[in-house]
Amino acid sequence: MIKELLLKNRSYRRFYQENRISTDDLKSLVELTRYCASGRNAQTLKYVLISEEDKCEEVFKTLSWAGYLSDWTGPKEGERPAAYIIQVNDEKLGKNFFCDDGITAQSILLGAVEKDLGGCILRAFTKDLAKIIEVPDEMRVVQVIALGKPKEEVVIDDIKDGDFKYWRDDKDVHHVPKRTIDELIIKEQ
């Protein structure tokens, strides 16, 4: 079951923008983070939920998409995310969130897959984002999780000739090369 969720949980970058996501659905995804491991159990990460179309547009303008696809500037109108969960660190509680950001983001995305949604974690955003979402000075934006109903096909391939860069074929299918199990395990004892 978990393998099926992981296989469906790709980095989607194009969505059916008109399929809006409710605040309640976003809250249910963030609720999953309550049950995640947390370094020192400090739970310093907090979340800003964005689902209103106008606010989504403002957030979208601060993001950079798919660095390996140099000829693609990001999702066009009609393919943009329907919502965002923006992860921030409450530095009053601690400046070091260890690996909690990845654990909680993955949990959110797996929950999204269960709801027939998809997402993409973005760390490429402008400083304007913190102003747009109006977080206090002690809150630092860590990453953005873009969400929506996926409008693209993403497939996993084995890495060939050491090339791990994702790419799109002539049918606009997004290919993501992954290392084989034999490459991941360096020793069996």
C-alpha positions in Angstrom: 0.0 0.0 0.0 2.7 2.5 0.9 4.6 1.6 -2.3 1.5 2.4 -4.4 1.2 5.8 -2.7 4.9 6.6 -3.2 4.6 5.6 -6.9 1.7 8.0 -7.4 3.4 10.7 -5.4 5.4 12.5 -8.1 6.4 16.1 -8.4 3.4 17.4 -10.4 3.9 20.9 -11.9 0.7 21.2 -14.0 -2.8 21.0 -12.6 -6.5 21.4 -13.4 -6.6 24.9 -11.9 -10.4 25.1 -11.9 -10.6 22.1 -9.5 -10.3 24.2 -6.3 -9.2 22.7 -3.0 -11.1 23.6 0.2 -9.5 25.0 3.3 -10.9 21.9 5.2 -9.0 19.6 2.8 -5.8 21.7 3.4 -6.4 21.5 7.1 -6.8 17.7 7.0 -3.4 17.5 5.1 -1.6 19.7 7.7 -3.2 17.6 10.5 -1.1 14.7 9.2 2.0 16.6 10.3 0.9 16.4 14.0 1.7 12.7 13.9 5.1 13.0 12.4 8.5 12.6 14.1 10.1 15.9 15.1 13.7 16.6 16.1 13.7 17.1 19.9 9.9 16.9 19.5 10.0 20.7 19.2 7.5 20.9 16.4 8.7 24.3 15.2 7.1 24.1 11.7 3.8 25.9 11.1 1.7 26.3 8.0 -0.1 29.0 6.0 -3.0 27.7 3.9 -3.7 29.4 0.6 -6.8 28.5 -1.4 -8.4 31.8 -2.5 -7.8 32.3 -6.3 -6.4 35.8 -5.9 -4.0 34.9 -3.2 -2.9 31.8 -5.2 -2.0 34.1 -8.1 0.1 36.3 -5.8 2.0 33.3 -4.4 2.4 31.8 -7.9 4.3 35.0 -9.0 7.0 34.4 -6.4 7.8 30.9 -7.5 10.4 29.4 -9.9 9.6 26.1 -11.5 11.5 23.0 -12.8 15.1 24.2 -13.1 16.1 21.4 -15.4 13.5 22.4 -18.0 15.2 25.5 -19.2 12.7 26.1 -22.0 9.7 26.0 -19.7 8.8 29.0 -17.5 6.2 27.2 -15.3 2.5 26.3 -15.4 0.4 28.4 -17.7 -2.9 29.9 -16.8 -5.4 27.0 -16.4 -2.6 24.7 -15.2 -1.5 26.5 -12.1 -1.9 25.1 -8.5 -5.3 25.3 -7.0 -3.9 25.8 -3.5 -0.7 26.0 -1.5 0.5 24.9 1.9 3.4 27.1 2.9 5.7 25.7 5.5 7.3 28.2 7.9 9.7 27.8 10.8 8.7 29.4 14.1 12.1 30.6 15.2 10.8 31.5 18.6 10.5 27.7 19.2 13.9 26.9 17.5 15.9 27.8 14.5 16.9 24.2 13.7 14.1 22.1 12.4 16.5 19.2 11.6 14.8 17.0 8.8 11.3 17.7 10.0 10.5 19.8 6.8 11.0 16.8 4.6 9.1 14.4 6.8 6.1 16.6 7.1 6.1 17.6 3.4 6.2 14.0 2.4 3.3 13.2 4.7 1.3 16.1 3.3 1.9 14.9 -0.3 1.0 11.3 0.6 -2.2 12.5 2.1 -2.8 14.5 -1.1 -2.4 11.4 -3.2 -5.0 9.7 -1.1 -7.4 12.5 -2.0 -6.5 12.1 -5.8 -4.5 15.3 -5.6 -0.8 15.9 -6.4 1.8 18.4 -5.5 5.2 19.8 -5.8 7.6 21.0 -3.2 9.3 24.3 -4.1 12.2 26.0 -2.4 12.7 28.5 -5.2 10.7 31.6 -4.3 11.4 35.4 -3.9 11.6 37.3 -0.7 8.2 38.8 -1.5 6.5 35.6 -0.5 6.9 36.3 3.3 5.3 39.7 2.7 2.4 38.3 0.7 1.5 35.7 3.3 2.0 38.2 6.1 4.0 36.1 8.5 5.6 37.7 11.6 9.3 38.4 11.5 10.1 35.4 13.7 8.6 33.1 11.1 10.9 32.0 8.2 9.5 30.5 5.0 11.0 27.1 4.5 9.2 25.7 1.5 6.0 25.9 -0.6 3.9 22.8 -1.4 1.8 23.5 -4.5 -1.3 21.4 -4.8 -4.0 20.5 -7.3 -5.5 17.8 -9.4 -2.6 16.6 -11.6 -2.9 17.5 -15.3 0.2 15.7 -16.4 1.7 12.2 -16.6 4.8 11.6 -14.7 6.7 8.3 -15.1 9.8 6.9 -13.4 12.7 5.6 -15.4 16.0 4.0 -14.4 18.9 6.4 -14.5 21.0 5.9 -17.7 24.6 6.9 -18.0 24.5 8.7 -14.7 22.0 11.3 -15.9 19.5 12.0 -13.1 17.9 15.1 -14.7 14.2 15.0 -15.3 12.9 15.7 -18.7 9.8 15.8 -21.0 9.4 13.8 -24.1 7.7 14.8 -27.4 4.3 13.8 -25.9 4.9 16.1 -22.9 5.2 13.1 -20.5 7.5 14.1 -17.6 10.2 11.5 -17.0 12.0 11.2 -13.7 15.1 9.0 -13.6 15.7 7.1 -10.4 18.6 5.0 -9.2 18.1 1.2 -9.2 18.0 -0.8 -5.9 21.4 -2.2 -6.7 22.8 1.4 -6.8 21.2 2.3 -3.5 22.5 -0.6 -1.5 26.3 -0.4 -1.1 26.8 -3.4 1.2 25.0 -6.3 2.6 26.4 -7.9 5.7 
